[in-house]
Amino acid sequence: ILGLGFYEIYALDRIPNYATLTWCVDAVKAKHGKGLAGMANALLRRATREPELWIQHEYYRNKTATELDFVHVFYSCPKPLSKLITYSCGREQTQYYLDASLSAPLLGLRFNKRHPQAEFLVKTYFNAFDTKKGFAHQGEFRLSLAPGTLDQNMDLDTHLRDGVVSRQSPASLQVLDECRPAFWNSPVWDGCSGRGGKSCALLEQYDMRLMASDPHAGRIQSLKQELTRLRLPSIPVFQARADKPLPFAKPMATIMLDVPCTGLGVLSRRPDIKYRFSVKRVKEIIALQQAILDIAHGQLMSGGRIAYITCTVNQAENQDQVRAFLKRHSGMTLEKEWATPANSFFKEFFYCALLRKK
């Protein structure tokens, strides 16, 4: 009850404070009696009198014994997860990442370069956001908007239905750019396609021979629907596990692996990840990533590339995973390694490594 009350006071500005106090105190009284109702009343009244106090770092630092305790309490972050992020990133960057996790995620729009209306609409959308309310970032056929800044008169649903625009995280598109897809050779295999956001982004922008697979039938169906909605070239799409060998007629020139990961870079979009976190699950994911990389190595032609991508800040899934792969396969070299900067205005964090077979 108190959690909901505090949330209303701090986050829902259309509900007057007196209304929040009335229902909260009445609810506590009905469930727990007068004593706790009085305590609830005192706490909520203090929250309305000193609104800034309750969201200050120092208020919580003064009431916690260690840095780990502070992270656990202030960011509502389980201690094993707090320990992992702090170990991987250090204290200063951990604060960047977790502050970002409390931010509302941006609305990322990807405009279909193949659609005749795309160039006109990306400019129209950019001109239709409220500069007073927040942030907008414009790239080629892309737009990132702070929540609530888009003009309500823009008919986004129609443009989505017509295949002119798609929703996609701007940080997700940024990491794809960092993999240098303009230089990829065909054929390209997207071995962990999911619902096909990156596959469709590639097909909109480049002429490449691409095939896509994922172990989940529902995601494969969604990818097929996306290809139809966007009127993109028909490509082979099939259900398969990337950690099992596939009977390709010829080796692949490029393999994109947007691998399963802990998702610690996208907590603002997926806060539930924090509460499902377990050390056992992390170990399972790392083993799966290793198996996927090893299978990809066997499917890759001489001179071919692997683009390895995660949406986590866990060093064991990123830099350590890549170093271990290079150690197992001496014929592979690291062409490029990149991670979203900690102070990125996208407030989501990805990692990629571009690996090449000698």
Sequence and secondary structure as in RCSB ss.txt:
>XXXX:A:sequence
ILGLGFYEIYALDRIPNYATLTWCVDAVKAKHGKGLAGMANALLRRATREPELWIQHEYYRNKTATELDFVHVFY
SCPKPLSKLITYSCGREQTQYYLDASLSAPLLGLRFNKRHPQAEFLVKTYFNAFDTKKGFAHQGEFRLSLAPGTL
DQNMDLDTHLRDGVVSRQSPASLQVLDECRPAFWNSPVWDGCSGRGGKSCALLEQYDMRLMASDPHAGRIQSLKQ
ELTRLRLPSIPVFQARADKPLPFAKPMATIMLDVPCTGLGVLSRRPDIKYRFSVKRVKEIIALQQAILDIAHGQL
MSGGRIAYITCTVNQAENQDQVRAFLKRHSGMTLEKEWATPANSFFKEFFYCALLRKK
>XXXX:A:secstr
 HHHHHHHHHH TTS HHHHHHHHHHHHHHHH HHHHHHHHHHHHHHHHSTTGGG HHHHHTT SSHHHHHHHHT
T  HHHHHHHHHHH HHHHHHHHHHHTS   EEEEE TTSTTHHHHHHHHHHTB TTT  EEEETTEEEE TT B
 TTS HHHHHHTTSEEE  HHHHHHHHHT GGG  SSEEETT TTSHHHHHHHHH    EEEEES HHHHHHHHH
HHHHTT     EEE  TTS    SS EEEEEEE     TT TTT THHHHH  HHHHHHHHHHHHHHHHHHHHTE
EEEEEEEEEES   TTTTHHHHHHHHHH TTEEEEEEEE  TT TT    EEEEEEE 
